[in-house]
């Protein structure tokens, strides 16, 4: 009898802590802030904050509601709200002492009209990503009373490509903006920028991806640990003959006899349909290639080279050998989306380990 037919989602918190310490050592004396938005990229914001606080003194989330969820776990930490705030956030912000990041002249006007004096917001400048942020021309139009603000930030668009010319362009633009706020602590870099070298570091780096083992430079030794292991159970095994097809649309037809396994995980759990006939599971680090289209609740793989695999066994979906970054290459996306999608899977049996 199988113990479970549900896929499992196991987070090794010690790996996240070790990644944090490694980053701190690498970019010292720059402060490392932990990005825990989107429930810590799906891994569990509360658990991550509990693991890192009080060593980690600053956290970044996207929305005020996310900040409120972690405030009880980090009572003295700085919690920054990257998306800014609206009227319906004001009570949350005041009650939980959250720090909004203001990204436009309208944001600044709204904040000044709230009458909140005991919280110093951060300012975000756009330096070329053309996403959120004040433009350089806006800085001439706002109050330069630096005591009103707590941090001056921007965000790099191509930091995962170290030699991309956009990195230097944004750095120079950030320097121009920083001249307006020379006494404010500054933060230009997230995970990728933290690895670009000293000119990009400033006072704080906002690190998420590297904490969670993703977006490490392609072609380099993986420096940071993958804290996530996803496993799924084999529901059934079968043998098929040459000429038989597999799954919806008959997108795969066997050229020779094969042994297959039907595994209890599919796109409802976060597995990409674009992985159909690409990628695969692992069993004792041996690859089990996907055959045919990924289904809602199950995926079929080739176990011809792992004949001992049987019903009830667990196979790895993600592990140290096949990480979110690896799956992202096969799915033609990025490791962020891989974690975020799996993180929203409601059918997983979740567990956290401190070793």
N, C-alpha and C positions, 0 to 999 in steps of 0.2 A: 504494500500500500504506500503510495506517495505521501510525503509529509505535506506538500502543498503543490498546487498547480499555478500559484501566483508568481510572477517575476519578483525578484528581490533587488533592493536598492540599498547598498551598504556604504556608508561614508566613514572613512578612517580619519578621525579628527586630529590625531597625532601628526598625520602627513600634512594637514593644513597648517598646524602649528610649526612644524619644521620648515615648511615653505616660507612662512612669515619670518622666522628667525634668519633664514638664508638671505631673504631680500633685505632685511634690516642690516645685516652685516655687509652685504654687497654695496649698499648705497649710503652707508653711514657717512655723515651725521644727518642726512635727510630723514625726516620723519616718515614712517610708513603708515598710511591710513588704509583701512580695509573697506573695500567696496562690497556691500552686502545687499544691494538692490536685487529685485526679482528673487527674493527668498534665498539670497546668496547664490545666485545663478542656478537655483533649484536644489541646492544641497542642504538648505535649512539655515536660515539667518540666525535664529535663536541659538542653535547649537554652535554655529561659527563664532558668534559674539561671545558666548560663554567660554569658548575655548581661547579666544585671543585677549579678552579684557581681564585685567587692567593693563597688561603690557601694551596693548594697542589702545591709544588714547583718542583716536578719531575714526569715525565710520561715515560712509556715504551711502545714502539710499536715494531712490528716485522720488518717492512720494512721502508726504507727511505721515500717512497711515503706517507706512513701513517703519518710519522712525519711532512712532509711538510703540510699536510692537517690541522693539529692542531696548527702549529706554530703561525699563526696569532691570535689565541685565547689565547695563553699563551706565550706572547712575551719574558718574562724573565725566563721561566721555563727551567729546564734541560730536554731534550728529548733524550732518549736512544734508539738505534736501536739494538734489540736483535739478529737479524739474520746476523749482520755485513753488509758490503756494497760491491758492485762491481764497476767496472769502470763507468757504466752508472748511478751510484748514486752520483758521486763526486760533480757535480754541484749542485744537490739537497742538499747534506750535507753542502757544503760551504755556499750556499745562505740562508739556514735555520738554520745554526749553530746547527747541529744535532750531537749527540755523538754516534759513532759506538761502539758496544761491540765486541772486538776481541777475537776469540776463538781458534786460532791455530797459530803455528809459521808462516804459510803462510799468515794468516791475518795480523800479525804484520809486516812482510816484505812488504806486499802490501801497508799498511798504511804508513810506513816510506818512501816509494818511491813516495807517492803522493805529498810530499812537504808541506802538510797542517800543519802549526805550531800553529795556534790559537785555535785548538780544541784538548782537551785531551781525548783520547778514554778510555773506560773501558776495563778491562780484565776479561774474564770468565774462570774459572777452572772447569774441570769435576771432581767431587768427588765420582762418583760411579753410576750415572745415565747412563753413557755411551751414552750421546747425545753430544751436542756441548760443547767444552771446552778444554783448555790446560790440559795435564796430568801433574802430579806432577814432572815427570822427565823433562818436557819441561821447567820448571821454572829455571832450571840451565843454560838454553841456551839463555835466553833473557836478554836484558838490564834491570838492576835493578834500573835505574834512575826513582825513583818514581814520580818525577815532570812531567814525560811524560804522566802519567795516572791520571784518575779522580776517579776510583772506581774499587774494586776487588769483583767479584761476583761468586756465584755458584748456583746450583738449586737442591733441595731435590726431591727424587723420590717417597718417601712413607710418606710424611708429613701428608696425610689424615688418616693415621693409626698411632696414637700417640705412641703406644708401639712397633712399628716395629723396629727391631734391626738395620735396614739400616739407620735410622735417626742418631743414635749415631756414626755409622761408618763414615757417610758423614761429620758429625760435626768434628770428629777427623782429617779426611783428610783435611778439609777446614782449620783447625787450622795450620796444617803443611804448607799448601800453603801460608797462611796469614803471616807466619814468613818471607817470602821473601818480603812482602809489608806491613810491620808493620805500616807505616805512612799513608797508604791509607785508606779512608773510605771503609767499607766492607758490603756486603749484601749477606746472604745465603738464606734467607727465602722469599717465596711467601706467599699466603694466609694461607695454611696449617701450614707452619713453624711458622708463626706469632702467632699461638695458642699453640706452643709447649713449650713456656717458655723462660726465659731470655737468657739462653746459645745460643739460635738460632737467637737472634734478631740483634746483632751488630748495625751498624749505620743506616741501611735502610732496610725496608721490602717492597717488590714489591707486591702490593695487587690488585688482579683483582676479583677473584671469590667471596670473601666476600663482596666486594662493590656491586656486582650484586645479592647477596642473595643465592649463590649456594655453594656447597661443605662444608656445615656445618656438623660437626661430627654426624654420625648416632647414633640415640638413645638419643641425647641431645636436650634440648630445643633450638628452633631456636632463636639464638641471634640477627641475622641480618635480616633486612626486605627484602622481595621479592619486587623489584620495578616494575616488569613486569606483566601486565594483558593482556592476549590474549582472545578474544571472537570471536565467530562465530555465524552466523545466521541460524535459522531453516528454511530450504527451503520448507519442507513439513512434515506432519505427516501422519501416516497410522496405520491401525490395521492389524495384521497378525494372522493366525490361527496355531494351533499345526500341525507340519509336514512341514510347509513352511520354505524354506531356505532363507538366506540373503547374498547378495553381491557375488563377483566373487569366483568361486571355491566351492560355497555352503559349506563353512567351519563352518557355524553355522546353525543349524536347531532348530526351536522352539519346546520346549517340551509342551508348553501350549500357549494359546492366549496371545499376547503381543501388546502393543502400541509402535510404533517406531517413531523416528525422523531422517530425512536426513539433515545433518548439512554441511554448506558450508566451509569446510576445509579438506584438504587431504595431501598426501605426496608431492605434488607440492609446498605446503606452508611450509613444514618442519615436518609434522607429520610422525612419523616412521611407516612403514608397520608392523614392529615387534610388534606394539601395537594392531594389529588385535586380536579381542576377549579378549583383556586385557585392563586395564586402562579405561578411560572414561572421559566424560565431567562433568560439575557441573552446577546445576541450583539452585540458592539460597542455595548453599553449599550442595545440595543433589546430590549424584552420579548418573550419567547416563551411565551405562556400555556400552562399544563398543560391537556391534554385527556384526560378519563377518569381512571380509577383509577391511582394510583402502584403499580407492580409491584415484585416483589422485586429484580430486577436491572436494570430499565429503566423509563423514564418517557417518555410521548409528549407532544410539545408542538406548538403551531401556529407554523409558520414562513412563513405566507402573506405576511407583511409583510417577510420577510427571504429573498427567493427565491434569493439567491446562496449561502445556506448549503447545504453538501453533505456527503455521507458523508466521515468522517474529520476534519471540523472540530471544534474544541473550543468548547463553550458554557460560560458562567459559571453556577455554582450559587450561589455567594456571592462578592461582590466589594465594592468601595467604594460602588457604587450600590445593591446589594441585599445588606444585611448580615444577620447572625444576628438582630438585633433586628427587621428587616423581615420575615424569614421567620417569626419567632416570632409576629408579629401574624397572619399568614396561617394558621399552624398552630395558633393559639390556645394557645400555651405561652409560654416565656420564652427569652431568648437563651442563658442558661446551659444549658438542656437541648439546644438546637440544637448548641452547640459540643461538649457532652459526648457526644451521640449520634454526631455525625460523627467525633469524636476516637477512637471505638472501632471505626471502620470498618477492617477488616483488608485490604481490597482496594485501598485507595488507594496510589498511588505518591506517597510523601512527599518533600518537599524543603524546605530552609531557605535563605533568602537574607538576607544581611547588608546589603543596600542597599535 
